[in-house]
Amino acid sequence: METNVLRRTFLGGVLAAATPVLDLAALDHLTAASRDARRYSDDQLVAHLRTALDETARTDSLVGPHTALPTALGLITAIDSSAREADPAVRHQLLNIGARAAELVAWLYRDAGAPAHTTSYWHAQAKEWATLTGDGTMHAYVLLRQAQATDRSDAARMLDLARAATNDPWTLPPRPRAEAYQQEARALALTGADSGQVTRVLDLAYAALDQADPVQALPTCTGPLGESYTAERLMVQSAICYREARQPERAVALFRQHLSDGTFAPRDRAFFTAQLAGTLADAGEPDEAATVALQALGLAADARFGQALAELSRTADTLRHWARRPAVRDFQERLLAVAAG
């Protein structure tokens, strides 16, 4: 009964579900995306949906979840309605794309600040469609994404999910397996494990990434899972692990080394720069922390990158002890202005 109610809420009444984070212009884009899909034959539809989903994910990385979410929800609606009438072979392809789309929607809602149960619903939908298509790798990948979406205050659940992603019966390719080990290391740090244990699990991540084939093309949402997980990303996420393990100096060194090469999209650069600012605050460097936090705020404010803004709020809390310092006061005032806007 509860599942049916949720399905009506998110698929049958998708406009109402989107209302808390979408404006009227965005809702027009959502319905247009759904209508547009009806112009295609079965084979064309599958190709169209793949291309549209890849473009939607790129939009998110550049300008944020609030812009990308309407189209993503429209694509979900088109996939769900088309799959009900498609022949089995086409239905399989549609649900395969649907699993990717549902996982993306879960991310977009989370980054847009929606309640946790909304993100959880879309993760469940992604796993359902992955199961229906026999895609165990996608199921494991969603477990990883669930671990990443778990709040820092629930480190035990984060740890369970990250470990589940790399355990039988799932088989993750090397890149997402490396990402899952990194997430496990972060969860261990949050549960109070010693830094040696955190490092040992990070070593598993480095070893997994070493097994990955070179990326042949620009990573996409519908391409091989985890293809965007590079050595640079693993290193800055390792810095996050060491921050959680209360080794801010080690974390700052990694951030500075691997954030300087310009390889990250605006969303990721905003988030990792915000993490660097927080790490500097943890290390007792309030002026530099505030300066870096202002840089992250400049990247995150217009696009409303939610995870970056959440990290900046956490940094502001840490910097309250130095609230009288000009740089800190400037950062806190600008952050409040963004929040008010």
Short mmCIF file of the C-alpha atoms (twelve columns), coordinates in Angstrom:
data_MODEL
# 
_entry.id   MODEL 
# 
loop_
_atom_site.group_PDB 
_atom_site.id 
_atom_site.type_symbol 
_atom_site.label_atom_id 
_atom_site.label_alt_id 
_atom_site.label_comp_id 
_atom_site.label_asym_id 
_atom_site.label_seq_id 
_atom_site.Cartn_x 
_atom_site.Cartn_y 
_atom_site.Cartn_z 
_atom_site.pdbx_PDB_model_num 
ATOM 1   C CA . MET A 1   0.000  0.000   0.000   1 
ATOM 2   C CA . GLU A 2   2.741  2.462   0.982   1 
ATOM 3   C CA . THR A 3   4.713  1.679   -2.181  1 
ATOM 4   C CA . ASN A 4   1.665  2.407   -4.338  1 
ATOM 5   C CA . VAL A 5   1.120  5.724   -2.599  1 
ATOM 6   C CA . LEU A 6   4.753  6.719   -3.154  1 
ATOM 7   C CA . ARG A 7   4.585  5.680   -6.794  1 
ATOM 8   C CA . ARG A 8   1.498  7.841   -7.334  1 
ATOM 9   C CA . THR A 9   3.226  10.723  -5.597  1 
ATOM 10  C CA . PHE A 10  6.455  10.577  -7.588  1 
ATOM 11  C CA . LEU A 11  5.350  9.272   -10.976 1 
ATOM 12  C CA . GLY A 12  1.645  9.939   -11.305 1 
ATOM 13  C CA . GLY A 13  1.911  13.280  -9.536  1 
ATOM 14  C CA . VAL A 14  5.455  14.224  -10.356 1 
ATOM 15  C CA . LEU A 15  4.665  17.932  -10.682 1 
ATOM 16  C CA . ALA A 16  3.468  18.104  -7.107  1 
ATOM 17  C CA . ALA A 17  6.562  16.256  -5.888  1 
ATOM 18  C CA . ALA A 18  8.813  18.718  -7.667  1 
ATOM 19  C CA . THR A 19  7.098  21.844  -6.383  1 
ATOM 20  C CA . PRO A 20  9.303  22.429  -3.294  1 
ATOM 21  C CA . VAL A 21  12.416 22.882  -5.444  1 
ATOM 22  C CA . LEU A 22  11.107 23.880  -8.886  1 
ATOM 23  C CA . ASP A 23  9.644  27.126  -10.166 1 
ATOM 24  C CA . LEU A 24  6.914  27.425  -12.819 1 
ATOM 25  C CA . ALA A 25  9.371  27.764  -15.685 1 
ATOM 26  C CA . ALA A 26  11.104 24.584  -14.550 1 
ATOM 27  C CA . LEU A 27  7.802  22.727  -14.438 1 
ATOM 28  C CA . ASP A 28  7.197  23.710  -18.063 1 
ATOM 29  C CA . HIS A 29  10.526 22.116  -18.964 1 
ATOM 30  C CA . LEU A 30  9.541  18.943  -17.105 1 
ATOM 31  C CA . THR A 31  6.309  18.439  -19.018 1 
ATOM 32  C CA . ALA A 32  8.033  19.344  -22.295 1 
ATOM 33  C CA . ALA A 33  10.645 16.639  -21.730 1 
ATOM 34  C CA . SER A 34  7.919  14.049  -21.239 1 
ATOM 35  C CA . ARG A 35  5.949  15.175  -24.327 1 
ATOM 36  C CA . ASP A 36  9.068  15.255  -26.472 1 
ATOM 37  C CA . ALA A 37  9.720  11.554  -25.970 1 
ATOM 38  C CA . ARG A 38  6.440  10.604  -27.664 1 
ATOM 39  C CA . ARG A 39  7.763  11.689  -31.078 1 
ATOM 40  C CA . TYR A 40  10.151 8.767   -31.378 1 
ATOM 41  C CA . SER A 41  9.926  5.125   -32.453 1 
ATOM 42  C CA . ASP A 42  11.108 2.487   -29.966 1 
ATOM 43  C CA . ASP A 43  14.743 2.422   -31.126 1 
ATOM 44  C CA . GLN A 44  14.859 6.175   -31.495 1 
ATOM 45  C CA . LEU A 45  13.283 6.613   -28.077 1 
ATOM 46  C CA . VAL A 46  15.975 4.572   -26.344 1 
ATOM 47  C CA . ALA A 47  18.717 6.569   -28.059 1 
ATOM 48  C CA . HIS A 48  16.939 9.858   -27.340 1 
ATOM 49  C CA . LEU A 49  16.548 9.046   -23.647 1 
ATOM 50  C CA . ARG A 50  20.207 8.085   -23.299 1 
ATOM 51  C CA . THR A 51  21.352 11.311  -24.937 1 
ATOM 52  C CA . ALA A 52  18.927 13.423  -22.900 1 
ATOM 53  C CA . LEU A 53  19.980 11.779  -19.636 1 
ATOM 54  C CA . ASP A 54  23.666 12.327  -20.377 1 
ATOM 55  C CA . GLU A 55  22.986 15.980  -21.151 1 
ATOM 56  C CA . THR A 56  20.959 16.374  -17.963 1 
ATOM 57  C CA . ALA A 57  23.827 15.021  -15.868 1 
ATOM 58  C CA . ARG A 58  26.231 17.446  -17.565 1 
ATOM 59  C CA . THR A 59  23.826 20.288  -16.837 1 
ATOM 60  C CA . ASP A 60  23.867 19.396  -13.156 1 
ATOM 61  C CA . SER A 61  27.667 19.372  -12.989 1 
ATOM 62  C CA . LEU A 62  27.803 22.813  -14.575 1 
ATOM 63  C CA . VAL A 63  24.837 24.766  -13.227 1 
ATOM 64  C CA . GLY A 64  23.293 22.717  -10.448 1 
ATOM 65  C CA . PRO A 65  20.403 20.441  -9.511  1 
ATOM 66  C CA . HIS A 66  17.591 22.967  -9.700  1 
ATOM 67  C CA . THR A 67  18.168 23.404  -13.428 1 
ATOM 68  C CA . ALA A 68  18.685 19.699  -14.157 1 
ATOM 69  C CA . LEU A 69  15.903 18.240  -12.011 1 
ATOM 70  C CA . PRO A 70  12.879 19.150  -14.182 1 
ATOM 71  C CA . THR A 71  14.273 17.387  -17.243 1 
ATOM 72  C CA . ALA A 72  15.395 14.388  -15.197 1 
ATOM 73  C CA . LEU A 73  11.901 13.986  -13.758 1 
ATOM 74  C CA . GLY A 74  10.378 14.371  -17.213 1 
ATOM 75  C CA . LEU A 75  12.648 11.604  -18.498 1 
ATOM 76  C CA . ILE A 76  11.622 9.344   -15.605 1 
ATOM 77  C CA . THR A 77  7.966  9.924   -16.462 1 
ATOM 78  C CA . ALA A 78  8.625  9.153   -20.136 1 
ATOM 79  C CA . ILE A 79  10.546 5.974   -19.259 1 
ATOM 80  C CA . ASP A 80  7.878  4.709   -16.874 1 
ATOM 81  C CA . SER A 81  4.986  5.321   -19.258 1 
ATOM 82  C CA . SER A 82  6.811  4.004   -22.351 1 
ATOM 83  C CA . ALA A 83  7.998  0.847   -20.611 1 
ATOM 84  C CA . ARG A 84  4.442  -0.188  -19.771 1 
ATOM 85  C CA . GLU A 85  3.567  -0.529  -23.471 1 
ATOM 86  C CA . ALA A 86  6.920  -1.589  -24.959 1 
ATOM 87  C CA . ASP A 87  7.788  -5.095  -26.131 1 
ATOM 88  C CA . PRO A 88  10.073 -7.046  -23.727 1 
ATOM 89  C CA . ALA A 89  13.379 -6.216  -25.434 1 
ATOM 90  C CA . VAL A 90  12.674 -2.485  -25.545 1 
ATOM 91  C CA . ARG A 91  11.209 -2.549  -22.023 1 
ATOM 92  C CA . HIS A 92  14.478 -4.055  -20.768 1 
ATOM 93  C CA . GLN A 93  16.454 -1.207  -22.340 1 
ATOM 94  C CA . LEU A 94  14.074 1.409   -20.975 1 
ATOM 95  C CA . LEU A 95  14.259 0.071   -17.433 1 
ATOM 96  C CA . ASN A 96  18.039 -0.108  -17.717 1 
ATOM 97  C CA . ILE A 97  18.088 3.608   -18.562 1 
ATOM 98  C CA . GLY A 98  15.449 4.164   -15.888 1 
ATOM 99  C CA . ALA A 99  17.742 2.784   -13.189 1 
ATOM 100 C CA . ARG A 100 20.422 5.293   -14.206 1 
ATOM 101 C CA . ALA A 101 17.854 8.100   -14.326 1 
ATOM 102 C CA . ALA A 102 16.403 7.246   -10.907 1 
ATOM 103 C CA . GLU A 103 19.872 7.223   -9.357  1 
ATOM 104 C CA . LEU A 104 20.550 10.631  -10.905 1 
ATOM 105 C CA . VAL A 105 17.229 11.986  -9.608  1 
ATOM 106 C CA . ALA A 106 18.138 10.739  -6.118  1 
ATOM 107 C CA . TRP A 107 21.370 12.725  -6.321  1 
ATOM 108 C CA . LEU A 108 19.653 15.832  -7.677  1 
ATOM 109 C CA . TYR A 109 17.015 15.841  -4.953  1 
ATOM 110 C CA . ARG A 110 19.661 15.356  -2.282  1 
ATOM 111 C CA . ASP A 111 21.784 18.194  -3.637  1 
ATOM 112 C CA . ALA A 112 18.686 20.385  -3.884  1 
ATOM 113 C CA . GLY A 113 17.994 19.910  -0.171  1 
ATOM 114 C CA . ALA A 114 14.954 17.619  -0.369  1 
ATOM 115 C CA . PRO A 115 14.063 15.437  2.659   1 
ATOM 116 C CA . ALA A 116 16.043 12.219  3.102   1 
ATOM 117 C CA . HIS A 117 13.008 10.040  2.394   1 
ATOM 118 C CA . THR A 118 12.767 11.547  -1.094  1 
ATOM 119 C CA . THR A 119 16.328 10.530  -1.909  1 
ATOM 120 C CA . SER A 120 15.685 7.101   -0.382  1 
ATOM 121 C CA . TYR A 121 12.627 6.581   -2.585  1 
ATOM 122 C CA . TRP A 122 14.575 7.195   -5.777  1 
ATOM 123 C CA . HIS A 123 17.434 4.967   -4.669  1 
ATOM 124 C CA . ALA A 124 14.879 2.223   -4.065  1 
ATOM 125 C CA . GLN A 125 13.398 2.819   -7.518  1 
ATOM 126 C CA . ALA A 126 16.844 2.593   -9.108  1 
ATOM 127 C CA . LYS A 127 17.510 -0.724  -7.356  1 
ATOM 128 C CA . GLU A 128 14.098 -2.062  -8.368  1 
ATOM 129 C CA . TRP A 129 14.678 -1.352  -12.049 1 
ATOM 130 C CA . ALA A 130 18.249 -2.692  -11.826 1 
ATOM 131 C CA . THR A 131 16.897 -5.893  -10.298 1 
ATOM 132 C CA . LEU A 132 14.218 -6.262  -12.967 1 
ATOM 133 C CA . THR A 133 16.865 -6.054  -15.686 1 
ATOM 134 C CA . GLY A 134 19.301 -8.379  -13.900 1 
ATOM 135 C CA . ASP A 135 21.850 -5.582  -13.533 1 
ATOM 136 C CA . GLY A 136 23.633 -6.564  -10.325 1 
ATOM 137 C CA . THR A 137 26.439 -4.115  -11.013 1 
ATOM 138 C CA . MET A 138 23.972 -1.212  -11.031 1 
ATOM 139 C CA . HIS A 139 22.387 -2.513  -7.826  1 
ATOM 140 C CA . ALA A 140 25.811 -2.460  -6.154  1 
ATOM 141 C CA . TYR A 141 26.496 1.014   -7.526  1 
ATOM 142 C CA . VAL A 142 23.281 2.325   -5.990  1 
ATOM 143 C CA . LEU A 143 24.367 0.872   -2.634  1 
ATOM 144 C CA . LEU A 144 27.527 2.952   -2.979  1 
ATOM 145 C CA . ARG A 145 25.490 6.046   -3.796  1 
ATOM 146 C CA . GLN A 146 23.283 5.367   -0.775  1 
ATOM 147 C CA . ALA A 147 26.413 5.255   1.380   1 
ATOM 148 C CA . GLN A 148 27.481 8.614   -0.043  1 
ATOM 149 C CA . ALA A 149 24.050 10.073  0.672   1 
ATOM 150 C CA . THR A 150 24.105 8.921   4.303   1 
ATOM 151 C CA . ASP A 151 24.529 11.676  6.838   1 
ATOM 152 C CA . ARG A 152 27.806 11.851  8.758   1 
ATOM 153 C CA . SER A 153 25.842 11.299  11.964  1 
ATOM 154 C CA . ASP A 154 24.943 7.754   10.835  1 
ATOM 155 C CA . ALA A 155 28.417 6.446   10.122  1 
ATOM 156 C CA . ALA A 156 27.504 2.850   10.968  1 
ATOM 157 C CA . ARG A 157 24.909 2.749   8.175   1 
ATOM 158 C CA . MET A 158 27.342 4.447   5.805   1 
ATOM 159 C CA . LEU A 159 29.893 1.746   6.597   1 
ATOM 160 C CA . ASP A 160 27.396 -1.093  6.087   1 
ATOM 161 C CA . LEU A 161 26.287 0.260   2.711   1 
ATOM 162 C CA . ALA A 162 29.819 0.866   1.453   1 
ATOM 163 C CA . ARG A 163 30.874 -2.642  2.421   1 
ATOM 164 C CA . ALA A 164 27.736 -4.143  0.894   1 
ATOM 165 C CA . ALA A 165 28.640 -2.543  -2.426  1 
ATOM 166 C CA . THR A 166 31.896 -4.520  -2.638  1 
ATOM 167 C CA . ASN A 167 30.687 -7.833  -1.177  1 
ATOM 168 C CA . ASP A 168 29.131 -10.809 -2.961  1 
ATOM 169 C CA . PRO A 169 26.873 -11.206 -4.881  1 
ATOM 170 C CA . TRP A 170 27.784 -7.857  -6.422  1 
ATOM 171 C CA . THR A 171 30.731 -7.270  -8.738  1 
ATOM 172 C CA . LEU A 172 31.689 -3.651  -9.222  1 
ATOM 173 C CA . PRO A 173 34.162 -2.654  -11.952 1 
ATOM 174 C CA . PRO A 174 37.526 -1.315  -10.698 1 
ATOM 175 C CA . ARG A 175 36.660 2.402   -10.719 1 
ATOM 176 C CA . PRO A 176 33.408 2.277   -8.712  1 
ATOM 177 C CA . ARG A 177 34.961 -0.416  -6.508  1 
ATOM 178 C CA . ALA A 178 37.742 2.041   -5.681  1 
ATOM 179 C CA . GLU A 179 35.100 4.643   -4.881  1 
ATOM 180 C CA . ALA A 180 33.295 2.204   -2.587  1 
ATOM 181 C CA . TYR A 181 36.510 1.428   -0.689  1 
ATOM 182 C CA . GLN A 182 37.130 5.161   -0.311  1 
ATOM 183 C CA . GLN A 183 33.628 5.578   1.112   1 
ATOM 184 C CA . GLU A 184 34.290 2.697   3.496   1 
ATOM 185 C CA . ALA A 185 37.462 4.442   4.648   1 
ATOM 186 C CA . ARG A 186 35.532 7.633   5.320   1 
ATOM 187 C CA . ALA A 187 32.904 5.755   7.294   1 
ATOM 188 C CA . LEU A 188 35.621 4.027   9.326   1 
ATOM 189 C CA . ALA A 189 37.139 7.412   10.154  1 
ATOM 190 C CA . LEU A 190 33.731 8.669   11.276  1 
ATOM 191 C CA . THR A 191 33.245 5.645   13.527  1 
ATOM 192 C CA . GLY A 192 36.529 6.406   15.274  1 
ATOM 193 C CA . ALA A 193 38.796 3.859   13.618  1 
ATOM 194 C CA . ASP A 194 42.514 4.592   13.857  1 
ATOM 195 C CA . SER A 195 44.249 6.226   10.922  1 
ATOM 196 C CA . GLY A 196 46.153 3.039   10.123  1 
ATOM 197 C CA . GLN A 197 42.910 1.192   9.446   1 
ATOM 198 C CA . VAL A 198 41.644 4.080   7.311   1 
ATOM 199 C CA . THR A 199 44.888 4.036   5.303   1 
ATOM 200 C CA . ARG A 200 44.694 0.266   4.760   1 
ATOM 201 C CA . VAL A 201 41.240 0.549   3.230   1 
ATOM 202 C CA . LEU A 202 42.348 3.499   1.092   1 
ATOM 203 C CA . ASP A 203 45.169 1.264   -0.146  1 
ATOM 204 C CA . LEU A 204 42.475 -1.133  -1.401  1 
ATOM 205 C CA . ALA A 205 40.954 1.797   -3.282  1 
ATOM 206 C CA . TYR A 206 44.279 2.707   -4.899  1 
ATOM 207 C CA . ALA A 207 44.843 -0.940  -5.855  1 
ATOM 208 C CA . ALA A 208 41.386 -1.201  -7.408  1 
ATOM 209 C CA . LEU A 209 41.904 1.967   -9.424  1 
ATOM 210 C CA . ASP A 210 45.245 0.637   -10.659 1 
ATOM 211 C CA . GLN A 211 43.315 -2.265  -12.228 1 
ATOM 212 C CA . ALA A 212 41.043 0.040   -14.241 1 
ATOM 213 C CA . ASP A 213 41.414 0.347   -17.980 1 
ATOM 214 C CA . PRO A 214 42.121 3.827   -19.345 1 
ATOM 215 C CA . VAL A 215 39.005 5.894   -19.994 1 
ATOM 216 C CA . GLN A 216 38.356 5.813   -23.733 1 
ATOM 217 C CA . ALA A 217 35.847 8.654   -24.007 1 
ATOM 218 C CA . LEU A 218 34.241 11.444  -22.027 1 
ATOM 219 C CA . PRO A 219 32.395 9.748   -19.119 1 
ATOM 220 C CA . THR A 220 28.604 9.936   -19.320 1 
ATOM 221 C CA . CYS A 221 25.672 9.104   -17.087 1 
ATOM 222 C CA . THR A 222 24.658 6.138   -19.272 1 
ATOM 223 C CA . GLY A 223 28.185 4.894   -20.019 1 
ATOM 224 C CA . PRO A 224 30.308 2.484   -17.965 1 
ATOM 225 C CA . LEU A 225 29.615 2.941   -14.279 1 
ATOM 226 C CA . GLY A 226 32.106 5.053   -12.392 1 
ATOM 227 C CA . GLU A 227 34.152 6.051   -15.450 1 
ATOM 228 C CA . SER A 228 34.537 9.569   -14.043 1 
ATOM 229 C CA . TYR A 229 36.308 8.223   -10.946 1 
ATOM 230 C CA . THR A 230 39.894 9.288   -11.582 1 
ATOM 231 C CA . ALA A 231 43.083 9.252   -9.531  1 
ATOM 232 C CA . GLU A 232 42.623 12.978  -8.837  1 
ATOM 233 C CA . ARG A 233 39.141 12.386  -7.454  1 
ATOM 234 C CA . LEU A 234 40.338 9.524   -5.276  1 
ATOM 235 C CA . MET A 235 43.114 11.691  -3.861  1 
ATOM 236 C CA . VAL A 236 40.846 14.598  -2.884  1 
ATOM 237 C CA . GLN A 237 38.350 12.141  -1.402  1 
ATOM 238 C CA . SER A 238 41.238 10.567  0.500   1 
ATOM 239 C CA . ALA A 239 41.844 14.032  1.895   1 
ATOM 240 C CA . ILE A 240 38.236 14.027  3.141   1 
ATOM 241 C CA . CYS A 241 38.890 10.684  4.834   1 
ATOM 242 C CA . TYR A 242 41.935 12.075  6.628   1 
ATOM 243 C CA . ARG A 243 39.944 15.123  7.648   1 
ATOM 244 C CA . GLU A 244 37.346 12.830  9.226   1 
ATOM 245 C CA . ALA A 245 40.218 10.932  10.889  1 
ATOM 246 C CA . ARG A 246 41.306 14.201  12.528  1 
ATOM 247 C CA . GLN A 247 44.467 14.599  10.480  1 
ATOM 248 C CA . PRO A 248 43.796 18.036  8.987   1 
ATOM 249 C CA . GLU A 249 47.392 18.829  8.042   1 
ATOM 250 C CA . ARG A 250 47.660 15.648  5.965   1 
ATOM 251 C CA . ALA A 251 44.283 16.390  4.391   1 
ATOM 252 C CA . VAL A 252 45.213 19.992  3.536   1 
ATOM 253 C CA . ALA A 253 48.370 18.813  1.753   1 
ATOM 254 C CA . LEU A 254 46.378 16.406  -0.419  1 
ATOM 255 C CA . PHE A 255 43.732 19.005  -1.229  1 
ATOM 256 C CA . ARG A 256 46.311 21.578  -2.248  1 
ATOM 257 C CA . GLN A 257 48.169 19.130  -4.451  1 
ATOM 258 C CA . HIS A 258 45.180 17.690  -6.289  1 
ATOM 259 C CA . LEU A 259 42.740 20.598  -6.455  1 
ATOM 260 C CA . SER A 260 45.172 22.752  -8.423  1 
ATOM 261 C CA . ASP A 261 45.056 20.926  -11.748 1 
ATOM 262 C CA . GLY A 262 41.657 22.218  -12.893 1 
ATOM 263 C CA . THR A 263 40.237 18.801  -13.798 1 
ATOM 264 C CA . PHE A 264 36.997 19.081  -11.812 1 
ATOM 265 C CA . ALA A 265 33.628 20.335  -13.039 1 
ATOM 266 C CA . PRO A 266 32.223 23.410  -11.240 1 
ATOM 267 C CA . ARG A 267 29.997 21.362  -8.903  1 
ATOM 268 C CA . ASP A 268 32.861 19.127  -7.772  1 
ATOM 269 C CA . ARG A 269 35.342 21.971  -7.497  1 
ATOM 270 C CA . ALA A 270 32.877 23.886  -5.304  1 
ATOM 271 C CA . PHE A 271 32.401 20.875  -3.015  1 
ATOM 272 C CA . PHE A 272 36.072 19.980  -2.693  1 
ATOM 273 C CA . THR A 273 37.058 23.617  -2.179  1 
ATOM 274 C CA . ALA A 274 34.456 23.851  0.577   1 
ATOM 275 C CA . GLN A 275 35.975 20.732  2.132   1 
ATOM 276 C CA . LEU A 276 39.410 22.343  1.993   1 
ATOM 277 C CA . ALA A 277 38.040 25.433  3.738   1 
ATOM 278 C CA . GLY A 278 36.566 23.296  6.498   1 
ATOM 279 C CA . THR A 279 39.810 21.375  6.877   1 
ATOM 280 C CA . LEU A 280 41.762 24.618  7.256   1 
ATOM 281 C CA . ALA A 281 39.298 25.676  9.940   1 
ATOM 282 C CA . ASP A 282 39.800 22.333  11.682  1 
ATOM 283 C CA . ALA A 283 43.567 22.949  11.536  1 
ATOM 284 C CA . GLY A 284 43.174 26.308  13.295  1 
ATOM 285 C CA . GLU A 285 43.811 28.514  10.248  1 
ATOM 286 C CA . PRO A 286 40.754 30.792  10.358  1 
ATOM 287 C CA . ASP A 287 41.872 33.525  7.951   1 
ATOM 288 C CA . GLU A 288 42.935 31.124  5.205   1 
ATOM 289 C CA . ALA A 289 39.846 29.005  5.831   1 
ATOM 290 C CA . ALA A 290 37.607 32.030  5.358   1 
ATOM 291 C CA . THR A 291 39.438 33.073  2.182   1 
ATOM 292 C CA . VAL A 292 39.088 29.623  0.660   1 
ATOM 293 C CA . ALA A 293 35.471 29.407  1.834   1 
ATOM 294 C CA . LEU A 294 34.711 32.610  -0.065  1 
ATOM 295 C CA . GLN A 295 36.178 31.035  -3.196  1 
ATOM 296 C CA . ALA A 296 33.943 27.987  -2.738  1 
ATOM 297 C CA . LEU A 297 30.943 30.217  -2.115  1 
ATOM 298 C CA . GLY A 298 31.616 32.032  -5.372  1 
ATOM 299 C CA . LEU A 299 31.493 28.685  -7.185  1 
ATOM 300 C CA . ALA A 300 28.429 27.347  -5.385  1 
ATOM 301 C CA . ALA A 301 26.100 30.290  -4.823  1 
ATOM 302 C CA . ASP A 302 24.517 30.914  -8.229  1 
ATOM 303 C CA . ALA A 303 24.093 27.230  -9.083  1 
ATOM 304 C CA . ARG A 304 22.991 26.409  -5.522  1 
ATOM 305 C CA . PHE A 305 25.238 23.375  -5.273  1 
ATOM 306 C CA . GLY A 306 23.683 21.998  -2.125  1 
ATOM 307 C CA . GLN A 307 26.442 19.747  -0.835  1 
ATOM 308 C CA . ALA A 308 29.010 22.510  -1.197  1 
ATOM 309 C CA . LEU A 309 26.768 24.995  0.591   1 
ATOM 310 C CA . ALA A 310 26.165 22.472  3.391   1 
ATOM 311 C CA . GLU A 311 29.914 22.077  3.854   1 
ATOM 312 C CA . LEU A 312 30.318 25.845  3.937   1 
ATOM 313 C CA . SER A 313 27.673 26.056  6.647   1 
ATOM 314 C CA . ARG A 314 29.635 23.470  8.608   1 
ATOM 315 C CA . THR A 315 32.777 25.554  8.120   1 
ATOM 316 C CA . ALA A 316 30.960 28.653  9.354   1 
ATOM 317 C CA . ASP A 317 30.058 26.790  12.555  1 
ATOM 318 C CA . THR A 318 33.708 25.888  13.118  1 
ATOM 319 C CA . LEU A 319 34.782 29.473  12.491  1 
ATOM 320 C CA . ARG A 320 32.439 30.939  15.091  1 
ATOM 321 C CA . HIS A 321 35.363 30.931  17.534  1 
ATOM 322 C CA . TRP A 322 37.061 33.526  15.299  1 
ATOM 323 C CA . ALA A 323 33.974 35.547  14.412  1 
ATOM 324 C CA . ARG A 324 35.700 38.881  15.167  1 
ATOM 325 C CA . ARG A 325 38.368 38.380  12.508  1 
ATOM 326 C CA . PRO A 326 37.611 40.457  9.371   1 
ATOM 327 C CA . ALA A 327 37.992 37.578  6.876   1 
ATOM 328 C CA . VAL A 328 35.770 35.301  8.928   1 
ATOM 329 C CA . ARG A 329 33.151 37.990  9.402   1 
ATOM 330 C CA . ASP A 330 33.130 38.711  5.657   1 
ATOM 331 C CA . PHE A 331 32.626 35.025  4.813   1 
ATOM 332 C CA . GLN A 332 29.854 34.560  7.344   1 
ATOM 333 C CA . GLU A 333 28.003 37.661  6.160   1 
ATOM 334 C CA . ARG A 334 28.177 36.560  2.533   1 
ATOM 335 C CA . LEU A 335 27.031 33.055  3.398   1 
ATOM 336 C CA . LEU A 336 24.040 34.496  5.254   1 
ATOM 337 C CA . ALA A 337 23.232 36.669  2.231   1 
ATOM 338 C CA . VAL A 338 23.264 33.618  -0.052  1 
ATOM 339 C CA . ALA A 339 21.032 31.722  2.355   1 
ATOM 340 C CA . ALA A 340 18.620 34.624  2.539   1 
ATOM 341 C CA . GLY A 341 18.534 34.923  -1.246  1 
# 
